[in-house]
């Protein structure tokens, strides 16, 4: 098929590239000339494992092109995907200005029937409103379908190529069949293609993210409770995770969720509920718990120094909101940095991918280290905020030599408390018992 994808952000670039990889002719459109020039030169503006290679191969083979000209990009396309950002507005709802602007431009340049596919995360009713606005501009027939994405940053290529399911919302059977044909190559392992109304498709995206965010806030609140009662959250999560009604997915305690989806989508769901007078008690609590959880490492660190943190130095491993990405949107590490700097603490940071993005925010207010051990030099403590794999098995003897004081605040529970005590560290996890507390015999 011939496809246009409007927007070359995270979702648009991954979508366009993977569709090209499956044999379609794809033109990606973006209004930012500098970004298009970068992509045309083979450079990728975001970090996503495996994406650069796919972009290069498909561009080389002529299946993937980039332009700033929407009229040119969509001229021969059968499907036009809209994948522009829908950032959180001042009222907590999604800002849809980008969606409306793209829809207007598409309508102004329609020369024949096309299917417009909303890939962006949008509130319920956006599909119908976009169709209404476009119909006021053009007499050319068109359809508007909804096709929410369920991509995890750091694993987006696999998620697109091997989806759990494909969700499509459309009002005509012909459109459903058209999108089913497009996604056939990705459904060969009997993954379901779920056709529904656009309103249900729009809601599905929010409900999925709200459910996952709820699991994270739930396990974090239980972890904090465990600390007060000398229970170990890792043992507790094993006790509940083997219950098939619960499972282990997203039950990893830590310092809260971040990124471009969960925080924004939870707040958008709250806004949608309030807009129609429906109580949103659970989602309000999920958001509140998550915001409080982002403070937990700072509270532990400042408490450790007993009000004498000023002049101390703390090393931070991990700045991105999750591993395998350079995305720092709503990242818990930024909250920690802000609170440490406000307390007069010097901060040394390391992340495999996100240093440049953090430097754009903090400039010379923190020290940036290319290697994890470099961040430890003359530091009074280490805080681990993102669970990059390279942090899981470090050389603890080197860490002991470099740290001024052998103290670790582990926001992702990477290490065993008893083993850390044996190594000579004071170790503080999330919801973990001390090395002298009760522990389960290893079988």
URCOR-V182080 format. One record per pair of residues at least 12 apart in sequence whose ideal C-beta (glycine too) atoms are under 6 Angstrom apart, sorted by the first residue. I is the first residue (numbers start at 0). J is the second residue. If there is no record, write none. Layout:
# URCOR-V182080
i=I j=J
i=I j=J
This chain:
# URCOR-V182080
i=0 j=23
i=0 j=77
i=1 j=24
i=1 j=75
i=1 j=76
i=1 j=77
i=2 j=18
i=2 j=23
i=2 j=25
i=2 j=76
i=2 j=78
i=3 j=26
i=3 j=72
i=3 j=73
i=3 j=76
i=3 j=79
i=4 j=27
i=4 j=80
i=4 j=82
i=5 j=28
i=5 j=81
i=5 j=101
i=6 j=82
i=6 j=83
i=7 j=27
i=7 j=29
i=7 j=34
i=8 j=84
i=9 j=45
i=10 j=82
i=10 j=118
i=10 j=148
i=11 j=82
i=13 j=155
i=13 j=159
i=14 j=82
i=15 j=27
i=16 j=53
i=16 j=54
i=17 j=159
i=19 j=57
i=19 j=62
i=19 j=63
i=20 j=53
i=20 j=57
i=21 j=184
i=24 j=62
i=25 j=63
i=26 j=64
i=26 j=72
i=27 j=65
i=28 j=66
i=28 j=69
i=28 j=72
i=32 j=67
i=35 j=65
i=35 j=67
i=38 j=65
i=39 j=65
i=41 j=55
i=46 j=325
i=46 j=352
i=47 j=155
i=48 j=323
i=49 j=156
i=69 j=104
i=70 j=108
i=78 j=114
i=78 j=116
i=79 j=113
i=79 j=115
i=80 j=116
i=80 j=118
i=81 j=101
i=81 j=117
i=81 j=119
i=82 j=118
i=82 j=119
i=83 j=97
i=83 j=101
i=83 j=119
i=84 j=97
i=85 j=119
i=85 j=120
i=85 j=121
i=87 j=263
i=87 j=266
i=91 j=266
i=91 j=270
i=92 j=267
i=92 j=270
i=93 j=122
i=93 j=267
i=102 j=129
i=102 j=132
i=102 j=133
i=106 j=133
i=106 j=136
i=106 j=137
i=109 j=137
i=109 j=139
i=112 j=140
i=113 j=141
i=114 j=142
i=114 j=144
i=114 j=174
i=115 j=141
i=115 j=143
i=116 j=144
i=116 j=146
i=117 j=145
i=118 j=146
i=118 j=148
i=120 j=204
i=122 j=271
i=123 j=198
i=123 j=201
i=123 j=202
i=126 j=143
i=126 j=145
i=126 j=197
i=129 j=143
i=130 j=143
i=142 j=174
i=144 j=169
i=144 j=174
i=145 j=168
i=145 j=197
i=145 j=200
i=145 j=201
i=146 j=167
i=147 j=166
i=147 j=200
i=147 j=204
i=152 j=324
i=152 j=326
i=153 j=322
i=153 j=323
i=153 j=324
i=162 j=185
i=162 j=190
i=164 j=190
i=164 j=191
i=164 j=193
i=165 j=182
i=165 j=192
i=166 j=193
i=166 j=200
i=166 j=203
i=167 j=194
i=168 j=195
i=168 j=196
i=168 j=197
i=168 j=200
i=175 j=194
i=179 j=192
i=205 j=264
i=205 j=268
i=208 j=260
i=208 j=261
i=208 j=264
i=209 j=265
i=209 j=268
i=211 j=249
i=212 j=256
i=212 j=261
i=212 j=265
i=212 j=285
i=213 j=285
i=214 j=249
i=215 j=249
i=215 j=256
i=216 j=285
i=216 j=288
i=216 j=289
i=218 j=250
i=218 j=252
i=219 j=252
i=219 j=292
i=220 j=288
i=222 j=252
i=222 j=429
i=222 j=430
i=225 j=430
i=226 j=430
i=229 j=432
i=229 j=436
i=231 j=431
i=231 j=432
i=232 j=252
i=232 j=430
i=234 j=439
i=236 j=250
i=252 j=429
i=252 j=430
i=253 j=410
i=253 j=411
i=253 j=429
i=254 j=295
i=254 j=296
i=254 j=331
i=254 j=384
i=254 j=410
i=255 j=289
i=255 j=292
i=255 j=293
i=255 j=331
i=256 j=289
i=257 j=320
i=257 j=329
i=257 j=330
i=257 j=331
i=258 j=320
i=258 j=328
i=259 j=328
i=262 j=329
i=265 j=282
i=265 j=285
i=265 j=286
i=268 j=282
i=269 j=282
i=293 j=331
i=293 j=334
i=296 j=335
i=296 j=382
i=296 j=408
i=296 j=410
i=297 j=335
i=297 j=338
i=299 j=408
i=299 j=427
i=300 j=408
i=301 j=342
i=308 j=342
i=308 j=344
i=309 j=343
i=311 j=344
i=311 j=379
i=312 j=345
i=312 j=378
i=312 j=379
i=313 j=339
i=313 j=344
i=313 j=346
i=313 j=380
i=313 j=382
i=314 j=347
i=314 j=374
i=314 j=375
i=314 j=378
i=314 j=381
i=315 j=348
i=315 j=382
i=315 j=384
i=316 j=349
i=316 j=371
i=316 j=383
i=316 j=390
i=317 j=350
i=317 j=384
i=317 j=385
i=317 j=387
i=318 j=332
i=318 j=348
i=318 j=350
i=318 j=353
i=318 j=357
i=319 j=350
i=319 j=353
i=319 j=385
i=322 j=385
i=322 j=386
i=322 j=387
i=325 j=352
i=325 j=353
i=325 j=356
i=327 j=353
i=327 j=356
i=331 j=384
i=332 j=384
i=346 j=365
i=347 j=366
i=347 j=368
i=347 j=374
i=347 j=378
i=348 j=365
i=349 j=368
i=349 j=371
i=349 j=374
i=351 j=387
i=354 j=367
i=372 j=397
i=375 j=401
i=375 j=402
i=376 j=401
i=377 j=403
i=378 j=402
i=379 j=403
i=379 j=404
i=380 j=406
i=381 j=407
i=382 j=408
i=383 j=409
i=383 j=410
i=383 j=411
i=384 j=410
i=386 j=411
i=391 j=413
i=395 j=422
i=399 j=423
i=405 j=423
i=405 j=424
i=406 j=425
i=407 j=424
i=407 j=426
i=408 j=427
i=409 j=428
i=412 j=428
i=412 j=429
i=416 j=431
i=416 j=434
i=417 j=434
i=420 j=434
